[in-house]
Amino acid sequence: WCSGSRGGRVEYKADASAIWKMTGKLTMTNSLGFVYADEKTSNGDVNEYVYGLRFAYQLRENMMLMAAWKLRINDYQHRDSDNYVDNEYRLGLTWNIK
C-alpha cells in the first residue's frame, strides 16, 4: 500500500496480453488491464479499465515501425463528474545500432 499526503491508498491490478506474429515481419499485440484504487481517507476510489492494440512491422533487420492505440476508462465510484475516457495514439520508428 502507498502512503501520501492524502492518506493511505491500496491498488489492485490485473493485466493480460497476447502477441500474434501475423507474418514474418508483422506482429500484433493486444492488452487488457484493470486497476482498482481504494483511497482510504477520501472518496477518490476509482476503477480503471485499459485496452491496448499495437502493431509492429520489421522494415529492416535493425529498423521497426510501430503504431499503437490505448483506450483508458476511469470510473470514479463516488464522483461521477470526474469520470473520463482517454484515447492515446502513438506512431514510432526504432533504429537499433549494432
N, C-alpha and C positions, 0 to 999 in steps of 0.2 A: 504494500500500500504506500501511497505517496503522501507526504505532508507538504503543506504550502501555507501561504498567507491566509487562505480561506478555510483552513482546517483540513481534515482528512479526506482522502479520495481513494476509492477502490475501483480498479478497472479489470474487466474480464474480457478476453479477446479470443476469437476463433477465426482462423484463416484456412483457406484451401485453394489450391491452384492446380491446373493441368496444362501440360505442354504438348502440343501436337506438331510433329515435323511433317508439314504438308507436302513439301517437295524436298529435294536435296539442298535447296537454298532458302526456302521459306518456312518460318516457324511461327506458330500462333500460340499465345499464352492467355488463358482465362484465369481470373482470380476472383474469389468471393470472400468477403470478410464481414465480421460483426464485432462491435465493441459495445459493451455496457459500462458506463461510468457512473458510479454512485458517489455523489458529493455528500459527505457525512454531515456537514454543518450548513448546507444551503439547499435550495430547491433546483439545482442545476443538473439533476440526473438526466442522462441522455442515452438513447440508443442510436448507434451509428451503423449504417449498412453501406458496404462498399462493393462495387463490381468493377472489374478492370478487364480490358481487352488490349492485347499488344501483338503487333506483327513485326517480325524482324526478317530482313532479306539480305543475304550474304552477296554483296556486289563483287567483291574480290576476296582473296584469302585474308587480307588484313583490313577490309572495309565492309561496314554493315550499315544499312539504312533501317531505321526503326520508326514506327508510328504507334501511338498508344492513346487510349481513351479511358478515363476513370470517372465513374458516377459515385457520388457520395451523398447519402441522405442522412440528415441529422434530425432526430425526433426527440425533442425535449419533453419529458414526462409531465412537468408542472408549468411549463411556459410555452404555450402553443405559438405565441407570436415570435419566438426565437427559432422555430423550425426553418430549415433551409435545405436546398438541393444544390449541389455543386458539380459542374461538369468540367473536367480537366482534359485538355488535349495536348499531346506532345508529338513533336517530329524531331528526329535526331539522326546524325551521321557520326559513326565512330570510326576511328583510324588507329589501328594498333601498330606501333613502331617496334620492329624486331631487330 
